[in-house]
Amino acid sequence: MDLSTRIVVLLVPLVVLSAITVVYVKYISRVKFSELQQTVRDQDALEIEWSRLQLEQNTWSSSGRVENIARKKLGLVVPKANQTFYIKVK
């Protein structure tokens, strides 16, 4: 067997292995990119939910709403000046 035949016999499996590796790496790259896109979609959905929850919290904790519930449901009223006591701490 001459030198060129030996080189070809040696290089053909290496070229095939290299081609298989390129295909595998490209496949892994596409899978990871798909996972990244899904993660970005999940992040966007969570940000939307977070904004909605903040808006809901602001609505439920508005001072007017709290005062209205305190007056109507709990029967609370603003104390008069003679009902107010000040405590002095030394």
N, C-alpha and C positions, 0 to 999 in steps of 0.2 A: 504494500500500500504506500503510495507516494505521499508527500507532505501535504499537498493541497487537499487530498481526500481525507486525511486525518483531521485537518483543520475544519473541513466542512462537517465531518461526523461529530466533531466536538462542538462546533458553533450552532448547529441546527437545534439540538435540545435546549441550549441556552436561549436561543431566539424564541422558541416555543414557550419556554418558562417565562421569559420576559413578557411575551404577549399575554399570557394567562394572568400574570401579575398586574399588568396594566388594566385588563378587563376587571379584575377583582377590585382593584383600588378605585376604579371609576364607579363600580357598583356600590362600594362602601361610601364613597363620596355622595352619591345620589341618596342613599338611605339616610345619611347624616343630615343632608340638606333638607330632606323631607321632615325629619324630626325637628330640625331648627324651625322650619315654617310652622309646624304644629305648635311648638312652644311659643312662638311669636303670637299666633292666634289665641292661644290660651292666655298669654299675658295681656293682650288687648281686651279680651273678655273680662279678665279680672280687674283691669283698670276701669272698665265701664261699670262693673258691679260696685267697685269701691266708690266711684263718684256718686252712684245712685244711693249707696248707703250713707255717705256723708250728707247728701241732700235730705234724705229721710231723717237722719239724726238732727239736723238743723231745724227741720220742720217740727219734730216732736219736742224739741227742747227750747222752742222759742219762748221768750219771757211772757208774751201775751197769752199763749196757750197754757203755760204753767199757772199763771195768775188766774185765768178763767177757771181752770180745774180746781184750784185752791178755793176760790170763792164758791163755785156751784156745788162741787161734790164734797168738799171737806168743810165748807162753811167758815172758812177763814176770812178774817177782815184785818185791815190795817189798824194797829193799836192806836189809841188816842195818846196825846202827849202825857196825860197823867197816868197812863198805864205802862209807860216806858221807864225802865230802870237802867241805870248805868252802873257797871261794876268796875271799881278801880282796883287794879292789881299792883301791888308794890314790888 
